[in-house]
Amino acid sequence: MPVNGANYWWTAALAPPSISRPMSFIAGMANIMNALPSIASFAWASSSSICTAIGLFTGWIPTNPIIFAVAIGTCAAWFFTTSIRMDKASLVFISSATLVLVSSACFVIGLPVAQKTQGIPFTSAATDFGDYTNYSDWGRPVSVPFTFFCAGWVITGWNAPSAVAEETHNARIVAPRSIINTYCLQAGMAASDPAGYAAFTLLIDRWGLKVAGAFLLIIFLNTSIGGAAVLVMMSCQTAAFARDGGMLFNDKLSYVSPRINMPIYTTMFLTIGGMLMLCLGFSPIASETIYSLAVIAIMVLYALHMIFRVFDNGRWVPGPWNMGRFGKPVHVLGFLTVVYMMIMECFPPQGNWTGATLNYNWAVFLGAVLLSTLLWFSHGSRSYKGVNQEMLRAWREQEHDRGLNQEGSGESRSETYIEGVKP
């Protein structure tokens, strides 16, 4: 079982020791706030995409209750996939990754070939990279950065493989490769999404309805399997938080089944929680508020790491792949960008917004943070262990000495943690 606590662990490691425990406790709660609506929104998006692809052949228009039922079934399928023994589940994920590579090759090669054979001219690079048409009623100062936000949100899946790469050998190669690979895979998924992406229409125009519809249906079905991987990652992070005493019923939620080597009760908790979140899909206002809570929560977690990294006071230990002297400027820029994104997420797509159309996810998030603070005083301050600061300091000193010894030899670090403080 991966033990990477990810967001809450890094908050604990980088925050000043005096506030390390309460800040990491609140970060752990925010991680759960991100997990539940993320699972629900992923299931809803996968289900609606599959139903839409089926409707291409029949003209059938799926209703919300049907999409809801398919989404519930999708969550259940994810749970049963994660309940398979890891050696067998790996075959599922390897098959899925192989299909992604094959479909990506078909998309990258087949689309321009079809366009060429039909005599359709290609758009010039000057238009692709130098022209911008604003179709919204927001001005360019808002629409241009928000367009970047949409692209940035689509590819934020890089966080998962790069977090796993922190605990792998040969991280100098694995970490950047994982980011690049995931960027490409997420970009391919985004291109096949019917929710406003031009590639959906392009495929139908170039390949025809039957071929394009079958291709998209295969992609959507395969993409939905990725929800099981998301559930695995979030279950392990939540179980790690429970292992450190951050949850209620910690013994149950941190229990790892010896048969499947997974925190089975945590997986069940997140699956049922995601299903309950799906019920909000019947209310446009509630669904928009709760689902965007996932965006706000993950942005706050990113912001905590970034600002603590800027003012780390020597607590940051560079790994085998890092940005060197550009690290702090990049984190300052990242922090400002994340703050901007959080503010803009509170507004609706329409520029002429009113109090009735405003997204009140910020109020829900502040309420959740207040609840987390109350839980800290009533429960977390006694049961949550946090990070062992003494062992963490010893780890930093050990890594500092090791780094000095390896600078001259060019040797790469294979492990960057010691027992008791590994994330």
PATOR-566834 format. One record per residue: residue in three letters; x, y, z of N, C-alpha, C, O in turn. Coordinates in steps of 0.001 Angstrom, whole numbers, plus 500000, padded with zeros to 6 digits. Last residue first. Layout:
BEGIN
ALAXYZXYZXYZXYZ;...
This chain:
BEGIN
PRO506622509997503778505282510501503523504325509399503135503148509662502886;LYS508613508880506544508335508840505112506887509258504869506009508917505662;VAL509295508792509153508937510108508627508651510062507137508464511110506519;GLY509720506133509761509036506956510746508649508317510235507767508958510806;GLU512773505669508096511624505041508749511041505964509804511764506510510636;ILE513504508298505809513916507316506793512676506798507487511631507447507456;TYR513895509100502304513202509159503576513819508143504525514555507248504109;THR514752508796499713514812510139500289514010510219501576513494511283501916;GLU516770506587497836515728506745498842515876508121499466516993508571499724;SER518641507076495904517611506086495613516482506159496617515344505827496286;ARG520385509746494439519730509224495640518673508212495234517892508464494317;SER523214509241492370521805509617492517521234509005493780521567507876494143;GLU526509510650492255525633509528492587524208510023492809524007511099493372;GLY528448512478491851527383512410490849526422511272491095525600510957490234;SER530501513003493610530507511709492937529475511613491826529598510762490945;GLY529996515550494660531221515321493901531193514040493097531786513972492020;GLU527517515196495874527709516248494873528936515977494010528911516153492792;GLN527374513394497899527087512898496557527312513939495472527302513614494285;ASN527880514753500244528778513661499884528601513217498436529541512727497811;LEU525760516537500296527120517063500194528091515979499742529006516237498960;GLY523639514724500577523736515556499377525128516117499185525633516175498064;ARG524147513703503114524225512812501964524377513605500673525138513223499785;ASP523700515967504679525035515364504652525196514455503436526252514437502804;HIS520964516322504107521928517396503824523342516825503719524087517151502795;GLU519871513961505042519807514250503610520789515344503218521377515304502137;GLN520384514267507783520946513126507065520967513392505564521951513092504888;GLU518889516535508339520341516571508531521014515436507761522076515619507165;ARG516336515544507766516869516680507007518399516734507120519102516949506132;TRP516123513517509709516084513173508280516684514294507435517445514037506502;ALA516104515023512022517208514089511796517285513684510325518372513530509768;ARG513686516331511641514912517115511678516129516219511440517068516607510745;LEU511993514125511797512034514903510563513307515743510501513932515859509447;MET512325513330514389512814512439513346512898513171512007513765512877511183;GLU511117515584515563512491515213515896513093514317514812514226514524514378;GLN508508515615514558509423516702514211510882516355514505511781516781513780;ASN506476513439513172507454513442514257508550514449513910509412514177513074;VAL503425514837512128504757514369511758505678514467512961505662515463513685;GLY500384513767513756501146514629512866502488514006512514502659512790512595;LYS498567512596515509499990512598515852500783513591515008501745514189515490;TYR495479513243516854496277513367515634497751513528515983498136514476516666;SER494199513237519339494452511960518667495376512055517462495994511062517080;ARG494066515884520315494408514783521216494852513530520460495776512840520890;SER493403517529518247494515517951519104494957516843520046496090516851520527;GLY491100516295517093492411516175516476493569516518517380494618515879517306;HIS488839516939518818489285515574518550490748515504518107491539514750518673;SER488260519595519274487481518582519982488060517179519858487799516323520703;PHE490019521054517701489974521326519138489241520227519905489566519958521062;TRP489469519902515183490826519920515718490808520118517225491515519417517949;LEU486802520405514816487217519018515008488635518935515564488965518019516317;LEU486979523156514396486280522663515588486669521216515880486845520836517038;THR488324523071511942488946523731513096488311523266514396489006523011515380;SER486425521814510349487713521156510576488430521749511784489064521029512556;LEU484446523802510374484158522502510973485452521751511270485573521119512320;LEU485864525759508970485435526025510347485126524725511072485490524553512236;VAL486076524435506535487300524761507282486971525050508742487703524641509643;ALA483364524355505853484084523101506059485381523327506833485749522516507683;GLY482853527080505586482131526313506592482830525003506903482893524580508057;LEU484513527596503445484807528239504727484084527525505864484621527380506962;PHE483134526048501521484496525688501916484867526315503253485464525656504104;VAL480711527392501338480714525991501752482100525592502236482237524888503237;ALA481651529837500416480964529786501708480936528361502246481112528134503443;TRP482705529077497984483616529631498985482984529602500374483663529378501376;ASN480509528353496488481387527294496982482340527796498053482743527035498933;TYR478509529877495365478789530053496792479640528910497347479517528542498515;ASN478468531636492466478810530326493009479251530500494461480235531182494747;LEU475706533681491528477061533562492060477274532170492644476366531596493246;THR473090534029490845473892533148489992475317532965490494476064532164489932;ALA472109535796492737471459534492492608472300533511491794472236532303492019;GLY473592538081492407473747537339493651473154535952493567473622535030494235;THR474671537858488949473909538448490045474158537630491305474851536613491271;TRP476682538616486054476246537767487150475475538579488183475605539800488277;ASN477477538880483196476461539670483896475876538841485037474721538420484986;GLY479114536803482318479724538021482829478751538882483606479139539544484568;GLN478663533394483074478111534620482520478762535842483158478938535908484375;PRO479810531349484604480345531616483258479852532932482664480542533529481837;PRO480117532707488028479509531868486988480112532176485624480846533154485484;PHE482788532671490471481902533386489561481332532432488516481985531454488151;CYS484611531238491904483394531644492614482389532340491698481252532578492105;GLU486835530967490380485953529806490473484641530156491164483657529431491017;MET488249533284490830487442533191489615486479532017489653485420532063489028;ILE489547532612493260488615533741493201487692533601491998486480533780492126;MET491138530454492474490134530262493521489100531380493494487910531130493682;MET492804531691490587491880530638490169490777530424491193489616530235490830;TYR494287533427492234493426533965491173492382532933490749491210533267490574;VAL495638531515493767494722532453494422493762533055493401492567533180493666;VAL497176530324491745496174529530492454495166530433493154493968530151493138;THR498864532468491058497957531889490070496838531115490739495677531234490346;LEU500291532847493421499446533932492917498437533410491898497289533855491874;PHE501617530330493536500714530748494610499765531837494125498563531768494385;GLY503193530404491208502150529393491366501141529776492426499940529573492245;LEU504923532504491839504022532636490694502875531634490797501725531967490510;VAL506196531253494028505495532533494208504487532736493084503337533095493334;HIS507314529027492762506285528823493778505530530113494080504332530066494363;VAL509177530278491098508097529491490496506973529277491499505799529338491132;PRO510906531432493033510121532276492115508961531535491466507879532099491301;LYS511848528943494280511027529917495005510276530866494077509089531099494306;GLY513244527587492089512170526991492870511270528009493540510050527950493386;PHE515433528446490768514153528932490259512973528431491093511829528806490836;ARG517547527128491871517362528527492268516045529111491758515588530143492250;GLY515969523977491549517134524745491947516788526164492362515843526380493120;MET513920522294490952514090523469490093515242524367490518515468525413489909;ASN514644518727491004514101519960491561514462521123490643515212520960489680;TRP515166515520491772514694516325490641514023517562491205512958517471491816;PRO515956514531494222516866514328493088516423515064491833517221515224490908;GLY514874517202496479514968515828496030515893515709494833516551516681494461;PRO515727519440499078515610519180497638515757517704497330516649517034497850;VAL513871520050501796515001519205501417514867518883499936513976518121499560;TRP512864522803503711512755522116502424514033521338502134515134521881502212;ARG513502524229505940512784522966506139512654522167504845512361520972504886;GLY514680526714505679515558525555505729514851524230505891515510523193505973;ASN512428528372505569513425528552506634514291527304506809514594526891507928;ASP510295528547503798510569527254504429511575527335505563511587526466506436;PHE508614530287502271509124530679503594509481529430504395509032529265505529;VAL508028528793500003508683530092499846509326530521501160510437531050501173;ARG506691526595501084507964526370500387508732527685500249509957527696500365;PHE504404527778502016505340527238503002506700526943502363507734527033503024;ILE503257528379499564503649529489500429504600529010501523505503529746501922;MET502870525770498482503671526778497777504158527871498719505328528249498684;HIS501234524430500276502579523928499997503456525019499409504620525176499779;LEU498933526098500127499637525891501393501068525428501146502008525965501733;ALA498141525839497447498601527143497936499380526996499240500377527688499445;TYR497279523180497311498441523602496535499029524892497100500246525032497220;LEU495057523456499016496151522559499377497421522901498607498513522912499177;VAL493511525212497519493985525631498839495154524753499281496127525248499852;MET492990523566495319493759524793495129494308525308496462495441525787496525;ILE491436521589496424492764521218495934493620522453495705494838522404495875;ALA489158523145497157489920522395498155491320522075497659492293522265498389;ILE488195524194494724488650525096495779489555524362496765490594524885497166;VAL487515521789493404488497522705492824489081523603493911490297523758494014;ALA485587520731495085486801519956494825487902520842494268489074520679494606;LEU483616522604494860484326522533496133485614521739495974486613522024496634;SER482335522136492560483459523075492466484194523181493796485270523774493866;TYR480386520452493612481409519888492745482601520826492599483744520376492522;ILE478838522273495123479547521185495785480662520638494908481764520384495394;THR477860524136493175478548524577494386479413523472494981480578523697495306;GLU476664522575491217477731523507490836478541523932492049479761524075491969;SER474751521231492776475812520478492108476971521383491723478132521007491882;ALA473078523329493653473830522534494628474987521799493968476084521742494524;ILE472080524256491164472798525161492064473668524373493035474841524691493229;PRO470850521961489993471931522681489301472749523564490236473974523620490121;SER470186518949491428470001520378491683471134521142491017472285520994491428;PHE471008516454490797469642516805490399469340518276490653468345518798490150;GLY473483516083491922473426516369490501472044516752490019471909517321488936;LEU473407515230494470473317516678494283473246517061492810472983518216492477;CYS473926512562494342472519512968494492472343514466494275471251514921493934;LEU476653512348494411475998512304493105474542512746493178473987513244492198;MET477242512182497094477479513455496412476786513506495056476378514574494602;LEU476733509469497452475836510449498078476004511823497434475026512547497247;MET478918508431496038477552508148495589476556509141496180475645509600495491;GLY481033509336497637480899509823496268479513509584495712478978510428494993;GLY480512507820499954480457509281500001480317509893498623479574510858498444;ILE480971505263498944479620505619499396479473507131499473478431507673499104;THR483746505585498382482789505192497338481376505586497719480656506176496914;LEU484872506245500844484937507215499756483946506874498646483369507774498034;PHE484284503852502287483833505161502769483810506187501639482833506921501492;MET485656501906500808484197501846500919483622503193501348482591503625500832;THR488263502756501255487746502707499886486224502682499888485581503348499077;THR488351502352504006488488503709503478487965503780502053487301504747501679;TYR488140499575504078487079500387504681487154501846504215486122502496504049;ILE490497498721502750489183498385502207488077499269502774487172499672502043;PRO493376499603501792492528500006502929491059499883502542490456500842502060;MET494962496682500371494322497982500199493520498314501455493029497404502123;ASN495724494008499893496741495022500229496219496436499992496939497290499475;ILE493997491955499601494131492848498442495159493953498672495439494742497770;ARG494496490526502009494207489827500754494468490706499539495082490267498565;PRO494826492219504155495993491433503720495765490725502387496724490363501706;SER493621495495504152493253494096503948494467493301503476495086493678502480;VAL494371497758506567494764497321505227494471495833505099495009495016505846;TYR492825500313508384493028498870508237493322498528506777492608498958505871;SER492111502890508757493523502651508426493823501168508227494962500806507931;LEU489451502700509455489796503377508204491253503181507808491590503297506630;LYS489561501350511961488872500774510806489380501377509499489699500655508555;ASP491027503112513543491452501719513427490833501057512203491495500298511494;ASN489601505540513436490903505426512779491339503982512587491956503655511574;PHE487088506755513921487198505325513609488516505037512877488535504377511838;LEU487887509936512491487128509141513437487207507681512992487375507406511804;MET491303510894511656489899510614511358489195510054512587489830509740513593;GLY494003511171512310493258512347511878491778512148511673491046513126511527;GLY495934509277513006494973509707514010494110510875513607493527511526514475;ASP497523508238511071498140509238511941497162509824512948497504510761513669;ARG495680506660509752496795506005510448497465506947511428497924506525512489;ALA494190508632508479493593507904509603494663507185510418494562507108511642;PHE496068509311506528495611510340507464494972509694508691495183510150509814;ALA496195506899505185497406507406505840497049508472506869497645508535507944;ALA493602506813504170494012505807505154495272506241505893495410505985507090;THR493765508915502352492846509025503488493209508022504577493134508335505765;GLN495660507848500570495946509099501264495053509256502495495518509677503555;CYS494302505559499690495579505413500393495937506679501159496459506604502271;SER492102506721498433491896505816499571493173505673500381493137505666501612;MET493281508114496355492633508872497423492366508001498645492399508492499774;MET494300505960494787495184507007495301494556507716496494495206507903497522;VAL491936504492494213493075503867494899493951504927495552494304504814496726;LEU490448506393492815489937505876494085491047505211494889491095505348496111;VAL492037506665490549491828507825491422491356507368492795491805507888493817;ALA491718504096489523493055504533489937492968505741490856493721505846491825;ALA489010504192488929489479503223489921490865503602490423491161503452491609;GLY488938506080486918488342506414488208488768505454489299488879505840490463;GLY489899504835484671490820505667485436490266506096486775491027506441487679;ILE487704503783483509488492502878484349489483503667485194489864503241486285;SER486864505839481900486144505635483159486885504678484078486721504743485296;THR488459505517479664488757506617480584488081506409481927488637506752482971;ASN487152503379478432488501503180478960488870504266479963489507503993480980;LEU484775504635477719484737503451478582486105503211479217486199502879480399;PHE485807506662476072485078507014477290485020505835478256485193506006479463;ILE487007505187473986487820506080474816487117506387476129487747506378477186;ILE484765503882472931485874503090473483486729503946474411487129503499475486;LEU483338506137472080482762505263473100483846504408473748483853504225474965;LEU485031507154470098484788507935471312484219507071472426484575507247473591;PHE484869505066468198486163505466468763485970506204470080486655505922471063;ALA482142505116467576482727503917468177484058504238468850484343503743469941;GLY481976507727466475481192507365467658481751506144468361481834506114469589;ALA483687507516464255484016508447465334483263508098466612483826508159467705;VAL482266505555462778483656505317463198484024506221464373484597505764465362;LYS479710506816462511479858505478463078481276505238463598481461504775464723;LEU480135509438461388479471509256462678479762507895463299480036507817464497;GLY483409510294460065482042509821459946481471509465461308482210509221462262;TRP485885511424460220485803509969460195484396509440459943484220508260459639;ARG485499514229460114486552513592459316486355512090459168486628511535458103;ASP483297514852461755483372515418460405484374514667459532484135514484458339;ILE483978513508464104482758513136463387482806513639461947482402512930461026;LEU486341514854464809486358513421464548485142512994463742485261512208462802;LEU485437517501465222486401517203464166486395515722463801486438515371462622;THR483845517317467492483213517594466203484142517241465049483693516741464018;PHE485933516796469303484761515916469243484060516077467897483723515090467243;ALA487694518908469125488104517630468552486937516657468446486949515778467585;ALA486689521069470551486469521032469106486800519676468500486245519321467460;TYR484888520729473514486174520584472853485967520337471361485161519494470968;GLY482407520812474769482965522059474275484312521934473597484849522941473135;ALA482259518060475846481814519270476544482577520490476048483305521127476808;PRO483137515660474850482187516419474038481809517753474645481091518523474007;ASP486570514787474864485429515173475688484460516019474872484880516998474256;SER488911514311473564487779513454473223486524513794474002485497513141473815;ALA490715516060474654490378516238473246489165515414472851488458515769471908;ALA491034515013477182490322516280477026489877516474475591488790516991475335;MET492568512753476628491222512606477185490404513874476979489221513811476643;GLY494918514012475700494151513141474812492736512927475305491796512916474510;ALA495704515321478010495366516126476841494559515300475847493630515810475222;GLN496280513139479613495157513997479976494743514875478802493556515144478620;LEU498527512138478212497325511321478363496113512179478691495039511982478123;CYS500341514300478397499908513809477086498613513010477195497707513175476378;TYR500615514520481183500165515675480396499615515194479056498546515629478629;THR501687512038481759500333512332482197499771513541481470498578513585481171;ASN504243512277480574503315511231480145501885511573480514500974511425479700;ILE505311514439482050505118514558480601504111513521480110503225513843479319;ILE505360513351484654504625514586484383504318514705482891503194515033482512;SER507012511135484305505627510930484737504778512164484464503612512047484087;ARG509422512352483613508747511513482621507285511296483003506413511275482134;PRO510151513681485978509760514459484796509040513622483750508143514120483070;ALA510416511193487639509533512320487958509181513159486735507994513341486466;VAL512298509411486430510909509013486617509994510214486828508904510259486258;ILE514801510658486465514167510354485180512671510119485361511867510571484547;ARG515321511052489122515715512115488187515059511913486823514792512879486108;ALA514693508716490450513669509755490383514033510885489438513149511614488989;ASN515628506063490841515953506806489627514969507948489398514468508130488288;HIS512880504620492671514296504715492330514448505521491042513509505642490256;THR510213506438494279510754505465493355512262505622493235512835506631493647;GLU508807508325495658509226507147496399509788506068495479509835504898495861;GLU508090510264493922508948510663495027509495509456495771510526509548496439;ALA506259509184492214507659509153491793508608509554492905509795509231492856;VAL503872509813493388504336508441493499505825508356493170506559507565493763;ALA503803512467492573503841512161494002504337510739494222505126510484495132;SER503624512168489851504831512807490374504952512578491871506061512500492399;PRO501110510959489548502332510204489238503595510847489774504545510145490119;ALA499454513169490714499471511798491214500749511048490843501425510538491737;ASN499841515537489290500169515503490714500306514074491227501159513790492068;TRP498869515415486755500314515190486922500676515016488386501703514415488703;GLY496247516153486646496520514771487010497998514473487166498363513403487652;THR495894518641485638496438518561486994496596517131487480497034516910488609;ILE494885519167483141496139518407483198496680518273484609497817517835484782;VAL492545520660483515492470519382482818493718518544483072493617517325483207;TRP493457523004484680492665522079485495492607520703484857492618519690485557;GLY494785524252482562495540523845483742494787522830484581495384521906485133;ALA492644524807480869493694523885480426494487523359481617494821522175481680;CYS491274526602482554490615525385482077491644524350481633491539523171481970;PHE493204528627482875492744527867484033492106526556483596492363525511484194;PHE493329529677480318494503528983480846494113528114482041494622527005482204;THR490837530848480393491102529800479411492315528982479836492324527756479728;PHE491330532758482302490428531667482658490536530525481653490348529363482012;PRO493030534556480995493551533748482111492644532575482463493124531519482875;VAL491001535353479003492290534752478632492894533963479798493245532797479614;SER488802536447480426488632535247479609489956534572479268490031533343479246;VAL489758538757481745489217537635482506489229536360481674489624535304482168;PRO490743540451479797491517540300481041491026539158481921491777538643482749;ARG488610540277477849489842539501477688490672539392478962491262538339479204;GLY485375540129479525486443540777478779487685539911478719487802538928479450;TRP482641537860479060483669538443479910484714539117479020484909538705477877;ASP481045536550477347480702537953477578481586538582478647481325539699479095;SER483005534534475015482263534770476249481908536241476374482397537078475614;TYR484652534178472888483239533884472677482393534127473931481178533939473895;ASN487372535589471515486672535549472793485178535362472540484510536268472040;THR489990534213469815488627534723469660487883534522470970487783533401471469;TYR493267534719468959492387534364470077491030535027469861490935536249469741;ASP496275533729467341494943534324467254494093533839468419494189532679468822;GLY498680532392467491498700533851467547497346534514467533497254535730467695;PHE498471529674467227499199530182468380499158531700468520499556532238469553;ASP496801529269464975496717528407466160497309529071467393496719529034468473;THR497652531189463145496288531262463681496175530461464966495543530898465929;ALA500244530347462676500028531720463146498638531887463736498450532626464703;ALA499900527831461633500437527939462992500221529332463558500037529497464764;SER496783527443459853498173527882459958498601527977461418497780528176462313;THR494895524500459429494995525847459987496461526215460161497275525388460570;PHE494793522729456332495149522800457739495240524264458176495611525142457397;PRO492057522064454081493318522734454434493535522767455940492583522824456719;ILE490929518983452948490609520093453849491914520764454269492805520081454773;GLY491044516693451386491405517964450788491065519172451637490924520276451110;GLN490732514239452428489507514947452063489782516321451477488851517038451109;THR493324513555453071492678512826451976491386513493451530490977513336450380;LYS493737515296455267494523515454454039493832514783452861493753515359451776;GLN491990514294457165491825515675456710492565515900455395492078516609454514;ALA493048511750457552491693511900457025491469513302456483490823513473455449;VAL495549512491458635495488511723457386494117511865456743494016512075455534;PRO494847513811461026495437514585459919495429513840458591495316514460457533;LEU493620511455462337492893512703462083493540513532460972492838513929460043;GLY495553509368462586494366509210461744493663510503461404493154510650460292;ILE497549510267464379497884509952462988496645509974462093496672510521460990;VAL496238510874466763497299511769466291497603511534464814497883512480464077;PHE494404508714467011493945510102466970494991511009466324494671511812465448;CYS496033506474467067494983506580466044494524508020465885494284508490464773;ALA497539507093469339498211506993468041497202507110466903497472507761465894;SER495509506944471241496204508218471029496923508227469687496922509235468981;SER494855504250471099493857505240470682494497506604470442494081507339469546;VAL497285503172472087496810502830470744495821503869470237495918504324469098;LEU497405504302474667498487504541473709498030504268472281498344505032471368;VAL495032503286475771495229504738475664496306505050474632496144505957473816;LEU495569500571475744494491501082474899494598502590474722494293503116473652;THR497584500516477677497885500115476302496840500648475338497170501119474249;ALA496128501263479933497193502146479452497575501816478012497855502713477217;SER494436499020480143493870500355479933494918501309479374494637502075478452;SER496290497008480637495455496941479433494865498300479105494798498693477940;ILE497243497949483085498171497827481959497399497771480644497789498398479659;PHE494924497765484631495490499088484376496501499056483228496610500024482476;VAL494542494974484610493486495868484128494074497220483752493768497763482690;LEU496882494095485790496607493709484407495537494598483794495603494939482613;SER496595495028488369497616495653487524497414495294486061497736496090485179;ALA494760493324489472494305494664489092495322495347488188494953496154487336;LYS496394491171490086495420491031489007494917492390488533494676492590487343;ASP497967492194492107498651491579490971497711491376489791498142491399488638;MET496040493122493942496837494085493203497541493460491997497698494119490970;ARG492789491690493814494182491604494253495058492453493348494850492502492136;ILE490064493987493763490794492871493163492222492865493714492780493914494037;SER489015496281494658488949495150495581489629493908495018489757492896495708;THR489049498057492600490066498245493641490082497097494643491044496944495396;THR486804497037491280488118496979490630489232497125491659490235496414491605;PHE484770497637493043485089496226492830486437496066492126487137495077492344;PHE484840500460492814485084499814494104485487498355493907486438497886494532;TRP484182500842490126485493501279490629485837500569491929486969500131492130;ALA481570499892490154482584499187489357483984499572489807484876498725489863;ALA480359501848491738480405500469492221481469499667491466482183498861492062;CYS480633504052490017481301504062491333481432502651491889482470502287492441;THR478977503114487935480399503377487689481185503382488994482264502796489080;GLY476472503053489131477085501803488699478573501948488441479346501024488695;ILE476185505814489433476205504954490619476855503617490278477682503107491034;ALA476122506527486719477207507018487574477318506189488852478424505895489304;VAL473741505357485886474999504887485297476186505313486160477145504557486318;ALA471973506912487420472037505465487630473336504890487067473961504036487695;PHE472479509475486330472713509220487756472863507725488016473765507306488742;ILE471589509119483729473016509391483953473381509116485406474457508590485691;ILE468868508797484361469607507707483719471107507894483922471816506943484249;PRO468202511297485524468074510056486306468842508883485698469405508066486426;ASN468785513069483271469600513079484491469433511816485337470431511295485833;THR468540511281480116468051512199481141468938512113482377469745511192482509;PRO469932511085476828469836510598478211469338511679479158469679512853479010;ILE468483510720473822468984511802474674468840511360476132467716511268476626;TRP469189508892470896468650508880472263469302509992473078470518510182473030;GLY470239508501468471469465509720468644468847509835470026468079510757470299;THR471911506326468100470465506092468176469625507356468208468414507294467994;PHE474570507119468037474115506089467105472591506026467013472046505707465957;LEU474813509035470015475226509387468655474695508393467630474402508764466493;GLY474191507826472421473149508590471747473518509011470341472634509317469541;ILE476672506870473170475651505910472748474547506622471973474028506092470990;ALA477828509320473892478398508559472778477410507518472267477314507301471059;THR476220509967476094476214510836474911476755510100473697476216510231472598;CYS476936507938477872475547508025477400475449508889476144474681508577475234;ILE479648508632478249479285507327477687477871507362477122477630506871476019;SER479347511171479403480076511019478142479722509704477463479521509659476249;SER477983510587481756477323511435480762478016511324479407477354511377478370;SER479972509006483022478671508438482675477962509260481610477401508704480666;SER482091510805483385482291509572482621480964509012482134480840508595480982;ALA480830512772484979481384513128483670481576511891482798481263511917481608;TRP480153511249487264479102511908486478479608512243485078478899512024484095;ALA482699510433488145481698509432487780480605510039486909480175509426485932;PHE483836512929488652484458512049487669483444511009487193483338510733485998;SER482154513846490683482185514573489412482821513732488312482397513807487159;ALA482686511933492726481338512118492190481368512791490821480680512352489900;ILE485421512290493164484928510980492745483551511114492108483272510495491081;SER485324514969493987486098514589492802485630513244492265485464513074491057;PRO483835515005496361483241515572495141484018515239493878483437515223492793;LEU485856513439497929484460513034497746483820513671496510483299512939495669;ALA488395514828497814488229513453497345486778513122497019486493512583495950;ASN488187517359498953488506517249497534488176515861497002487725515725495865;MET487684516689501549486711517541500847486951517513499348486010517631498563;ILE490069515372502048488846514572501978487745515360501279486963514797500513;ASN491737517587502087492001516522501124490781515633500952490485515188499843;ALA490790518944504259490561519524502932490807518490501842490159518516500795;MET491805517257506246490358517366506077490014517946504703489066517501504057;GLY494527517789505848494014516435505669492515516412505486491996515647504674;ALA494590520489506521494905520087505147494411518676504865493928518394503768;ILE494038520302509227493064520985508371493310520622506908492363520463506138;PHE496425518959509931495121518354510211494050518973509318493247518257508721;SER498377520775509236498315519527508478497002518799508732496509518095507851;MET497792522772511127497701523070509703497598521792508880496818521729507929;PRO498215521453513638496880521936513255496749522227511764495697521959511183;ARG501080520692513270499996519730513499498625520286513123497917519644512346;SER502519523153512797502570522024511873501373521095512050500717520747511068;ILE502953525365514245501606525222513672501516524012512757500541523862512020;SER505568525062515113504555525487516082503134525315515560502205525139516348;PRO507140524430512841506789523383513809505678523778514770504914522916515205;PRO505879525821509782506647526008511019506213524984512070505021524696512178;ALA505457523404507093504948524456507973505871524633509177506574523696509556;LEU506528521170505847507023522487505448506548523610506355507171524672506388;ALA505298518917506964506756518956506864507288520357506593508376520705507052;ALA502552519413506790503168519207508103504683519369508048505285519900508981;THR502302519552504017501949520715504832502598520608506200503134521589506717;TRP502997516973503387503897518046502989503567519344503703504458520151503968;TRP500770515612504479502118515332504969503061516470504620503848516897505465;TYR498584516549503058498658516856504489500064516609505029500509517312505937;ASN499280515692500358499013517081500727499182517353502219499864518307502595;ALA500900512732500880500737513810499896500465515142500567501326515669501270;GLY501353510428502195500283511279502710500024512485501845499036513192502044;ASN502100507439500879502350508854500639501169509674501115500097509627500511;VAL502099504752501015501893505460502284502092506948502123502240507661503115;PRO500645502167499069501400503427499123501097504179500410499945504230500841;MET500845498796500000500000500000500000500875501247500000501760501375500846;
